[in-house]
């Protein structure tokens, strides 16, 4: 096989391999973080109205960080979450009802504020820890939860 023929196979093979690896990692993250379990308990569709934050950060548990990849919306019915397009594999949208939030604790982390939520997950008969970052989002979440 000539060098040009080999290059013609390697380049498309790289892109296919990269896409498969990316998909596997993002899919596994949804399972490890607890997102998939919450999505089965609290499936979401695009809510009609609410205040939105784009490119928001959150952590699910201790291992999964969604840094600057989430769209978060506060609606009268609950908290809507959806990752941006490249991170949606295995991540169905969430609409967590306000009454599913068992606990909310505000903390300050260096230069930003954070709100740690304990969300009831009926599939594990316990809670999932989700922490959101950013002053505006934290204040809006607190107003919805406490108000």
C-alpha positions in Angstrom: 0.0 0.0 0.0 1.3 3.4 -0.9 1.9 6.2 1.7 -1.0 8.3 0.3 -3.4 5.2 0.6 -2.3 4.7 4.2 -2.9 8.4 5.0 -6.3 8.1 3.4 -7.2 5.3 5.9 -5.5 6.8 9.0 -7.2 10.2 8.9 -10.8 9.0 8.7 -10.0 6.2 11.2 -8.7 8.8 13.7 -11.9 10.8 13.5 -14.1 7.7 13.8 -12.0 6.4 16.7 -12.1 9.8 18.5 -15.9 10.1 18.1 -16.4 6.6 19.5 -14.0 7.3 22.4 -15.7 10.6 23.2 -19.1 9.0 23.1 -18.1 6.3 25.5 -16.5 8.7 28.0 -19.5 11.1 28.0 -22.0 8.1 28.3 -20.0 6.6 31.2 -19.9 10.0 32.9 -23.7 10.1 32.9 -23.8 6.7 34.6 -21.0 7.4 37.1 -22.3 10.8 38.1 -25.8 9.7 38.8 -27.2 11.9 36.0 -28.8 8.9 34.2 -30.5 7.8 37.4 -31.9 11.3 38.1 -33.1 11.5 34.5 -35.1 8.3 34.8 -36.7 9.7 38.0 -37.1 13.3 36.8 -37.3 13.4 33.0 -37.3 16.8 31.5 -38.6 18.4 28.4 -37.8 22.0 27.4 -39.7 24.2 29.8 -41.7 27.0 28.4 -40.5 29.8 30.7 -38.0 30.6 33.4 -34.7 32.3 34.1 -31.8 30.7 32.2 -28.0 30.4 32.8 -25.9 29.1 30.0 -22.4 27.6 30.2 -22.9 27.0 33.9 -20.8 24.7 36.1 -21.9 21.9 38.6 -20.5 18.8 40.2 -22.4 15.6 40.6 -21.1 13.7 43.6 -17.4 13.9 44.1 -16.2 12.5 40.8 -18.1 14.2 38.0 -17.5 17.8 37.1 -19.7 19.6 34.5 -17.6 22.7 34.1 -19.1 25.4 31.9 -21.2 22.9 29.9 -24.7 23.1 31.5 -27.8 25.1 30.7 -29.7 25.6 33.9 -33.3 27.1 34.1 -35.4 27.8 37.1 -39.1 27.2 36.3 -42.2 27.3 38.5 -42.3 23.4 38.3 -38.6 22.8 39.1 -34.9 23.0 38.1 -34.2 22.2 34.5 -30.7 20.9 33.5 -29.3 20.1 30.1 -25.7 19.8 28.9 -24.6 21.6 25.7 -24.6 19.6 22.5 -21.2 17.7 22.6 -22.0 16.5 26.1 -25.6 15.2 25.6 -24.7 11.6 24.9 -26.3 9.6 27.7 -27.5 12.8 29.4 -31.3 13.2 29.0 -32.6 16.6 30.2 -33.6 16.8 33.9 -36.5 18.6 35.4 -36.1 18.2 39.2 -39.2 19.3 41.1 -38.5 21.8 43.9 -39.9 19.3 46.5 -37.3 16.7 45.5 -34.6 18.9 47.0 -34.0 17.6 50.5 -31.3 20.0 51.6 -29.5 23.1 50.3 -26.2 24.5 51.8 -24.5 27.6 50.5 -20.7 27.9 50.6 -18.1 30.3 49.4 -15.2 28.9 47.4 -12.3 31.3 46.8 -13.8 33.7 44.2 -17.3 32.2 43.7 -20.3 31.1 45.6 -21.7 27.5 45.5 -24.9 25.9 46.5 -24.8 22.2 47.4 -28.2 20.4 46.9 -29.2 17.0 48.2 -31.7 15.7 45.6 -33.9 12.8 46.5 -33.4 9.9 44.1 -36.1 7.2 44.4 -34.0 4.8 42.4 -31.4 4.5 45.2 -33.7 5.3 48.1 -31.4 8.2 49.1 -30.0 11.5 47.8 -27.6 12.7 45.1 -25.3 15.6 45.8 -25.2 18.3 43.2 -23.3 21.5 43.6 -23.9 24.6 41.5 -21.4 27.5 41.1 -21.9 31.2 40.4 -23.4 34.0 42.5 -26.4 34.8 40.2 -27.4 31.1 39.9 -26.9 30.4 43.6 -29.0 33.4 44.6 -31.9 32.4 42.2 -31.8 28.8 43.4 -31.9 29.8 47.0 -34.9 32.1 46.3 -36.8 29.3 44.7 -36.0 26.7 47.3 -36.6 28.9 50.4 -39.2 31.1 48.9 
